[in-house]
Amino acid sequence: LVMGENKANGEARYIHGVKGKGFFTFYGGHDPEDYQHRVGDPKTELKLHPTSPGYRLILNNILFPAAKKKKQKT
């Protein structure tokens, strides 16, 4: 499933799919602290942005959907 596409450039930025018992989501070119980040640029130093709402949003979308509560026996 492609959720964001630039047909003129042949690019897909947001891709979601199912693999085995899980799923994946790829957010290509998404760097909330460096909007002009290009291939070959130095990596963004995450330690400089400990409270970045953009990075928290990315981590929440990646980590929390995978952490499902198990049904408890009562």
C-alpha positions as a Python dict, from the first residue, in 0.01 Angstrom:
ca = {
    (1, 'L'): (0, 0, 0),
    (2, 'V'): (156, 330, -108),
    (3, 'M'): (26, 617, 108),
    (4, 'G'): (234, 900, -40),
    (5, 'E'): (355, 913, -398),
    (6, 'N'): (517, 1159, -638),
    (7, 'K'): (440, 1010, -979),
    (8, 'A'): (628, 1282, -1168),
    (9, 'N'): (955, 1177, -1000),
    (10, 'G'): (871, 808, -967),
    (11, 'E'): (899, 827, -587),
    (12, 'A'): (704, 672, -305),
    (13, 'R'): (757, 818, 42),
    (14, 'Y'): (514, 631, 265),
    (15, 'I'): (483, 256, 212),
    (16, 'H'): (291, 10, 431),
    (17, 'G'): (272, -366, 394),
    (18, 'V'): (219, -702, 564),
    (19, 'K'): (494, -961, 605),
    (20, 'G'): (429, -1291, 781),
    (21, 'K'): (253, -1224, 1113),
    (22, 'G'): (346, -856, 1121),
    (23, 'F'): (352, -540, 918),
    (24, 'F'): (593, -265, 824),
    (25, 'T'): (574, 103, 743),
    (26, 'F'): (851, 291, 563),
    (27, 'Y'): (866, 669, 579),
    (28, 'G'): (1122, 760, 314),
    (29, 'G'): (1295, 1095, 331),
    (30, 'H'): (1139, 1190, 662),
    (31, 'D'): (1374, 1385, 890),
    (32, 'P'): (1173, 1625, 1109),
    (33, 'E'): (1479, 1822, 1222),
    (34, 'D'): (1639, 1860, 876),
    (35, 'Y'): (1379, 1904, 603),
    (36, 'Q'): (1647, 1952, 334),
    (37, 'H'): (1841, 1636, 427),
    (38, 'R'): (1987, 1475, 114),
    (39, 'V'): (2159, 1144, 44),
    (40, 'G'): (2526, 1183, 135),
    (41, 'D'): (2466, 1458, 393),
    (42, 'P'): (2604, 1393, 743),
    (43, 'K'): (2366, 1198, 965),
    (44, 'T'): (2132, 1398, 1187),
    (45, 'E'): (2269, 1391, 1542),
    (46, 'L'): (1968, 1263, 1739),
    (47, 'K'): (2133, 1349, 2073),
    (48, 'L'): (2091, 1718, 1983),
    (49, 'H'): (1711, 1677, 1962),
    (50, 'P'): (1606, 1477, 2273),
    (51, 'T'): (1257, 1631, 2287),
    (52, 'S'): (1181, 1643, 1915),
    (53, 'P'): (805, 1591, 1865),
    (54, 'G'): (876, 1464, 1513),
    (55, 'Y'): (1106, 1187, 1632),
    (56, 'R'): (866, 1093, 1913),
    (57, 'L'): (588, 1061, 1655),
    (58, 'I'): (802, 832, 1439),
    (59, 'L'): (898, 613, 1736),
    (60, 'N'): (538, 592, 1856),
    (61, 'N'): (426, 477, 1512),
    (62, 'I'): (700, 213, 1499),
    (63, 'L'): (716, 82, 1855),
    (64, 'F'): (372, 100, 2009),
    (65, 'P'): (165, -77, 1742),
    (66, 'A'): (394, -378, 1790),
    (67, 'A'): (345, -380, 2168),
    (68, 'K'): (6, -543, 2205),
    (69, 'K'): (-129, -639, 2546),
    (70, 'K'): (-169, -1009, 2603),
    (71, 'K'): (-506, -1130, 2721),
    (72, 'Q'): (-476, -1218, 3089),
    (73, 'K'): (-627, -1527, 3245),
    (74, 'T'): (-866, -1435, 3526),
}
